[in-house]
Amino acid sequence: MYKNKPVINIFTHNCNSQVLKEIFAGIEEEGLPYEISEMVYKDVDRLSYEASTNSSLEVGIGVNEYEVAIHVRQMKKGEYLFEYSGYKLKHMRVLGSNAARYAKKIPFKII
């Protein structure tokens, strides 16, 4: 977790590895780096908020066993760029891509 390293932070707690693989693939398709950290707290709000505040790209993804949230530093805690409950793998790749697209300032893909 280095704030000056240009990455999208992904903070997780007890999440499905297949979900993460899809999120990673979406970010990689957009050509941006990411860094993953397993955290002790499980609240997706806190995971995504702290991931974004520790990212030099100002984008963070929080993933727990039930939810995924994308937060950007300019938003208040509890607000999300995207939030998704109940995993559908095809949507996870798009969420990863959209996190990267926000950092690149290009239009989002539609889920």
C-alpha positions as CSV (number, residue, x, y, z in Angstrom):
1,M,0.0,0.0,0.0
2,Y,2.0,2.9,-1.2
3,K,0.1,6.1,-1.9
4,N,2.7,7.4,-4.4
5,K,2.7,4.2,-6.5
6,P,0.2,4.6,-9.4
7,V,-2.2,1.7,-8.7
8,I,-5.8,0.9,-8.1
9,N,-6.0,-0.4,-4.6
10,I,-8.2,-3.4,-4.0
11,F,-8.9,-4.0,-0.3
12,T,-10.5,-7.4,0.4
13,H,-11.9,-9.4,3.3
14,N,-12.7,-13.1,2.9
15,C,-13.7,-12.9,-0.8
16,N,-14.1,-15.3,-3.6
17,S,-10.8,-15.8,-5.6
18,Q,-12.8,-16.2,-8.9
19,V,-14.4,-12.8,-8.3
20,L,-11.0,-11.2,-7.8
21,K,-9.7,-12.8,-11.0
22,E,-12.4,-11.2,-13.0
23,I,-11.9,-7.8,-11.4
24,F,-8.2,-8.1,-12.1
25,A,-8.9,-9.0,-15.7
26,G,-11.0,-5.9,-16.2
27,I,-8.3,-3.6,-14.8
28,E,-5.6,-5.3,-16.8
29,E,-7.7,-4.9,-20.0
30,E,-7.5,-1.2,-19.4
31,G,-3.7,-1.3,-18.9
32,L,-3.6,-0.1,-15.3
33,P,-1.8,-1.7,-12.4
34,Y,-3.5,-2.8,-9.2
35,E,-2.4,-3.9,-5.8
36,I,-4.4,-6.2,-3.5
37,S,-4.4,-6.2,0.3
38,E,-6.3,-8.5,2.6
39,M,-7.8,-6.5,5.5
40,V,-9.0,-7.5,8.9
41,Y,-12.2,-5.4,8.7
42,K,-15.0,-6.7,6.4
43,D,-17.3,-3.6,5.8
44,V,-17.3,-2.9,2.1
45,D,-17.8,0.8,2.7
46,R,-14.6,1.0,4.8
47,L,-12.7,-1.3,2.4
48,S,-13.5,0.8,-0.7
49,Y,-13.1,4.1,1.1
50,E,-9.7,3.3,2.6
51,A,-8.5,1.7,-0.7
52,S,-9.3,5.0,-2.6
53,T,-7.7,7.2,0.0
54,N,-4.5,5.2,-0.2
55,S,-4.4,5.2,-4.0
56,S,-2.5,7.8,-6.0
57,L,-5.0,7.2,-8.8
58,E,-7.7,8.1,-6.2
59,V,-9.7,4.9,-7.0
60,G,-10.3,2.0,-4.7
61,I,-12.2,-1.2,-4.8
62,G,-13.6,-3.0,-1.7
63,V,-14.6,-6.6,-1.9
64,N,-16.0,-8.8,0.8
65,E,-17.8,-12.1,0.7
66,Y,-21.1,-10.5,-0.5
67,E,-20.4,-7.1,-2.1
68,V,-18.1,-5.1,-4.3
69,A,-17.8,-1.3,-4.2
70,I,-15.8,1.2,-6.2
71,H,-15.1,4.4,-4.3
72,V,-13.2,7.5,-5.5
73,R,-11.4,9.9,-3.2
74,Q,-13.7,12.9,-4.1
75,M,-16.8,11.1,-2.7
76,K,-17.9,11.0,0.8
77,K,-17.6,7.7,2.8
78,G,-20.7,5.7,2.1
79,E,-21.0,6.9,-1.5
80,Y,-19.9,4.7,-4.4
81,L,-19.1,5.1,-8.0
82,F,-20.4,1.5,-8.4
83,E,-21.7,-1.0,-5.8
84,Y,-22.8,-4.5,-6.6
85,S,-24.2,-7.1,-4.2
86,G,-24.4,-10.8,-5.2
87,Y,-21.7,-11.8,-7.5
88,K,-22.2,-12.4,-11.2
89,L,-18.8,-13.1,-12.7
90,K,-19.5,-11.4,-16.0
91,H,-20.3,-8.2,-14.1
92,M,-17.1,-8.3,-12.0
93,R,-14.9,-7.9,-15.1
94,V,-16.8,-4.8,-16.1
95,L,-16.6,-3.3,-12.6
96,G,-12.8,-3.7,-12.7
97,S,-12.7,-2.2,-16.1
98,N,-14.8,0.8,-15.0
99,A,-12.6,1.5,-12.0
100,A,-9.7,1.7,-14.4
101,R,-11.7,3.8,-16.9
102,Y,-12.5,6.3,-14.1
103,A,-8.8,6.7,-13.5
104,K,-8.2,7.1,-17.2
105,K,-11.1,9.6,-17.5
106,I,-12.8,7.7,-20.3
107,P,-16.5,6.6,-20.5
108,F,-17.7,3.6,-18.5
109,K,-18.7,0.2,-19.9
110,I,-22.4,-0.6,-19.3
111,I,-23.1,-3.6,-17.1
